């Protein structure tokens, strides 16, 4: 039943994505992964490694408990595609470039959050346009990864 397999894989990846992106990711990774230079690249890589481990753990648990028949090739390919797409987007400038190229450049600047009365609007954190573009990008690639894992 490929549809049930896909659904189980997607749910496992989705839940693990939320945990890995918001609970497992360190504050240092979150604040520096988009920085220019090696410090930003390494912070982003560390985040993607811990995120991928979180997703892999969830997938193993779900596959074991539900007796899912996954192939090593499917899991490796799907997880690699997901990790690469996550790294690409989390470097921030790449995703904002894509948004501008697709005519969505104003969205990250328009959808903002004011954190405290004495602070200016935040254009990058949770609840902002950039955050929503980031999370929707990740969901797209979770869908692709789940399809690969369930069908390869």
N, C-alpha and C positions, 0 to 999 in steps of 0.2 A: 504494500500500500504506500506508494511514493508520496501521496499528499499528506498522510499521517506522519510519515517520517520527516518530511519537510517541516510540518507544523511543529513537531517536537524539537527539531534542531533549531528552528527560528526562535521559539520561545526560550530555549536554553540560552542562546546567544544574546537575545534581547535583554533578559534579566541580568545576565553576566555583564553585558555592556553597561547597563545602568550602574551596577555595583562597581565595576572597574573604573568607569569614568568619573564617578562621584564619591565613592567611598575608599577605593584602593589608591587612586591617584594621590600623590603627596601634594601639599601646598606648593612646594618648590617646583615640582613638575608643572603644575597648573599655571603658575605665574611666570615661568621662564621658557616653556616649550616652544613659544612663538618668537623668542628672541633671535636676533641675527647671530651668526657665528656658531662656534662649536658648542658653547654652553647651552644654547637653545636646542641645537640638534641632538645633543646627548640627553637633555632633559626630556625631549619628545621621545627619543628612542627608549629611555627607561620607562616612560609612561606606557608606550605601546607594548613593551615586553611584559609588564605587570598586568596590563589589560588582556593581552593574549593568553597569559597563564590563567587568569580568572575565567576567561571564556572557555579555554581548554578544560579546565577543571569541571566547570558546569556541564560541559558537553559529555565528558567521561561519566560523570555521575548520572546524568539523565539517560545516556545510552546504556549504561550498565543496568540501572533499575528498570528501564522499559524494554530491555533486550533488543535494542536497535542494532541493526546490521549496517555499520558504516565501514567504508573502506579507508585504509590509511591514505591512499592517493586523494580521495575526496576530502578527507579532513585536512590533510596537509595543504592541498591547493586552496580550499575555501578559507582556511585560517590565514594563509599567506596573503591572499587577495584582500581579506578584511584588514589585516595588520598594515599592509602597504597603503591602502586607502585611508586608514585612520591616521597614519603618520603624515601623509600628504596634507590632509585637511587640518591637522592640529598644528602644523607649522604656521597657521593663520594667514599669512600673506598670500598663500596659494589659493585658499578658499575665497578670500576677499577678492583676489584677482578674478577668479572664475565668476563670482557674483557680478562683478562689474562687466565682464565680457558678455554675460548673458542678460545685461540690462537690469540687474537687481542690485546695483551698487548703492543706491540710496537706502535700501532696506536696513542694512546694518547701522547706518547713521541715524535713521529716523526712529527706529524702535530702540529706545534707551530706558534705563532705570536710574532713578536718583536714589542713591544709597542712604544718605543722611542729609538733613536740611542744609548743612554748610558745605556740601560737596557738589561738584559739577556732575552732570549726567554721565553715567557709565555706559560705554558703547561696546564693551567686550564680555562682561560677566553674565551669569545666569539671568534669564528673563529679557535679554537683549536680542536684537536682530541677528547679530553675529552668532550668538549662542544657538538660536533657533536654526540658522542655516547649518551650523556645525552638526547639531543633533540630527537634523533631517538627512544630511549627507551620510552620516554614520548608519542611519536606518536603511537607507538605500543599499549600502554595501553589506549590511547584515542580511538583507534579502538575497542579494547575489551570493554571498557566502553560503547561506543555508541551502539555496538551490544547488550550488556546486557540491556541497557535502552530501546532500540527499540523493544526488543523481550520478555522481562519479563513482 
